[in-house]
Amino acid sequence: MNENTRQLYDYHTWANAKMFERLKELPADLYRREFETGFSSLSKVLAHMYAVDQIWFNIMSGGDMMAVLAMGETFQEQAEAAGMAELETMFVALSQQYRAFFERQGDLTQSIVLEHAHIGRMETPLYELVQHTVNHDTYHRGNIMTMLQQLGHPFTSMDYIYYLHAKATNG
């Protein structure tokens, strides 16, 4: 399970890098342009993704869930204040923290107890929280590509199969 979880997280990091590559090819004003969708701008979607990744990292690292969730707004505000290049650097640094955590933790099948405001108390293994984090951002990378398509810009496919191909071909 540990190796599968690490590979899934590697996919997550790869997909985020592909997303930033695509965004850097576009006019700079698109980053904060207002949209008529669920998220009002690309910068807000990216900030949300970063904040949630940061929240789950802190929870997996032993932080109290309610205390970490209370910090979520701060994570969001920091990410929203960043320019796209700075936010990309923040994502990279956070992914390095995740990888260091995986190495320190060793056993990702270890369970932790969560006290969630909406779903109550639950016990879950760490690898399921990593999967949740990856799935969450996959959903929002799709939101970003849809926003780009609405503006007439081609999207970049970041499906898992493309990651596997890139990995197999060292691409």
N, C-alpha and C positions, 0 to 999 in steps of 0.2 A: 504494500500500500504506500509506503514512503516514496518509492521510486515513481509510482504513478502520480502521486500528489506533486512531487517536484516537477515532473514533466508537464503536468497540467498548469502549474504556476509558470513554468518556462514558456508555455504557449501564451499565457496571459501577458507576460513581459514582451514577447515577440509581437503580439497583436497590438499592444499599446505603442510599441515602436513603429509599427507599420502605420498606425493611425496618425501619429505625429508626423511621420514622413509625408503622408498625404496632405495633412493640414498645412505643412510648411510650403507646399507647392501652390497654395491658393492665395488670393489677395489677402493682405494682412488685415484689412478692415472686416473680413468675415468673422474673425475671432470673437468680436463683441457685438456683432450685428444682431438686432432684435428679430426674433422669429415668432410666427403665430402657431407655435407648437407647445407641447408639454413643458419643455424648457425654453426659456426666452432667448438663449444664446448658446453658441458652442462653448464659450468660456464657462457658463453656468453648468452645463452637463459635465465638462471635464473637472470642474471644481467639485461637483457632487461625487464623481467617481473617486477622485483623490481622497476626499473626506471619508467616504465609506471604507476605502482600502485602509486608511489610517486608523479608523475606528476598530475594524476587525483585527488589525495588527496589534493594537494595544490590548484588546480583549484577549486574544490568543496568548499574548505575552504576560498575562496574569492580571491585567487591570480589571477593576470592578466595572461590570457592564454599565450600570447606571451612571457612574462617574465618567466613564469614557464617552457614553452617549451625550452627556452634558457638555463635553468638550467638542462635540461634532460641529457645532456652529462656528467655533473658533477655527477648526480645520477648514471648514467651508470658506470662511472669510479670508483666511490666509491664501487659499488656493485661488479665490476669485480676484484677489488683489494682484496676483502674479501675472506677468505676461506669459504668452504661450511658451517661449523658450525657457523661462524660469520654472514654469509648471512642469514642463517635460523633465527638467533636472530634478525636480521634487519627486516625480514618479520614479525616475531611475534610482534615486537615493532610497526611496521607500522599498523598491523591489530588492535592493541590496540588503536592507534590514530584514526583509522576509527571508531571504536566502540564508543569512547568518542565523536567524531564528531556527530555521529548519535544521541547520547543522548542529546548533546547540541542543535543540530539543531531541533530535534523534528519532524518537518514536512518535510518529504523527497519529498513531491509533489511540494514543492516550486521550481519555475523555476529560472534559471540563464541564462544570456546571454553570449554566447561564441563568440569570434572573432577568428575564425580558419583560418590559412593561406591558406588551400586548399579548404575548403568548405564555407568560408565566415562567415557571422553573422548568428547565430541561437540561438533560445531560447529553453531550454529543462529543464525538471524537474530533480532534483538531483537523484531520483531513477533510471532514465534512464542512468545516468553516472555511477552509481554503477553497473547496469546491464552490461554496456559496459566493465567496468573494469574486472568483473568476466568472461565475455565471452572471453575477450582478453587472460586472463591467462589460461582459459580452453583450448583454442586453442594451447597455447604453452606448457601446460602440456602434451598434445597429441604429440607435437613435441618431447618432452623429452622421452616419452615412446617409440616412433618410433625409436629414436636414440639408446635406450637400446636394443630394439628388433634386430636392425641391428647388434649389437655386440653379439647377442645370449643370452641376459639376459631376463628373463621373466618380463613382465610389471605388474603393479598394476592398477586395474581398479579404477578410481576415478569418475565414472559417478554419477550424481545427485541421482539416485535411490539407490546407495550404501550408500550415505550420509543419505538419508531418512531412510534406514534400520538401519544403525548404530545409528541414533538418536532415532528411535523407540525402539531399544533394548539396549540403553545406551552403545553401543559398540564403 
